[in-house]
Amino acid sequence: MWAQQDGIGDSWTLDGGASRRLETLWWMAGRYVELLVETDNAPLTIERITFYETRYPLEAESRFDSSDTRLADIAQIALRGLQMCAHETYMDCPTTSSCSTLAIPV
């Protein structure tokens, strides 16, 4: 498998063998997926495409009310954005390699 990050998208080239599976090593952000396939006239069967959603389990601890329903929608979008982007801040690996503190006591 070969992968390339190209600006606003990623592309992968698989070797053409049977039963190939693609998994990324880290979360991939995105809203849309465009699948382009070239087979050089060879038959292709895509058995399954699966996406896993992962986000930090933050719950709303406050309430926002407004007579403008658009603002209520924005509050929900903001909470979801925080959930989607909080992994780097709130979650750490055992070796603290991604810790966001200035100094780590030894």
N, C-alpha and C positions, 0 to 999 in steps of 0.2 A: 504494500500500500504506500502511496506517496501523497503527502498533504502539502498544501501551499496556502498561506494566508495572503490574500490579494485585496488590499484595500477594505472595502465594505463587505466582503464575502470570503468564504473559504471554498476551496475545491479539493477534491480527492480523486485520485486515479487508482482504481483497483486493478489487480493483475489478470482479471478475466477468469479466474478459477471458480469452481462451484462453491456454493454455501459460504459466501464471504459475509463478514460481519464488520461493521464499522462502529467503533466506540471512541469517543474523545477522552482525553486524560483529565480534562477540567470542564467546568460548565461552559456552555456556549450560549451567548445571548442572541436574541433575535425574535422577530415577530413573524416573519414569513420564511418559507422554504421554497426554493425553486430547484427542481430536480431536472437536470439535463443528462440524457443518457445517449452515448454513442456506442453502437455494437458492431459496426462494419458488417451489417446484414446477418449477424449471428442471432439466434433466438435468445430472448431474455425473459426470465420470470422473476418479478419482484414479489417475494412471498410476504414480506411484512416491512412496514416502516413504522418505527415506534419512537416517540419522543417522551422523555420523562421531565416533568416539571418539578423543580426543586426550589424551595424558598425557605428563608428563616421563619420559624413559627411565631412571628410577632402577632399579638392580638391587639386590637384597638382598646386602649385604656381610657379613652376619652370619647366625647361625642361632639360632632359638629352639626349645627342646625343653621339653616338659612332659608329664607323665602325663595331664593333663587335655586332651583333644582340643579342647575348646572354646577354650582359650587359644591353641592353634596356629591355629585359624580366625581368632581375633581378630588375631593377628599378621599374617596375610595381608591382612585387611581394613584394618589400620593402614597397611601398605605401599602398598596400592592408594589409600587416602585421601591419602597423601603424594604419590604419583605424580600424582593428579588435581589436587592443589592447589598443586603446586610451580612452575607456570608463572610466577606473579608473582614468586617469589623467585629462581629460577635462570635465567630467560630475560629478555632485555632487548631493546629496540629499538635501532637504531643511534644515535638521538639521546639515549639514556639517559633518556627522559622517565619511564620507570617504574622507574628504578634505586632500590634500597632502601638506598643508602649515605647517610651523613650529609653528606658533602662529596665533590664530584667534582673531582679535581685538573685544572687547565686547562693 
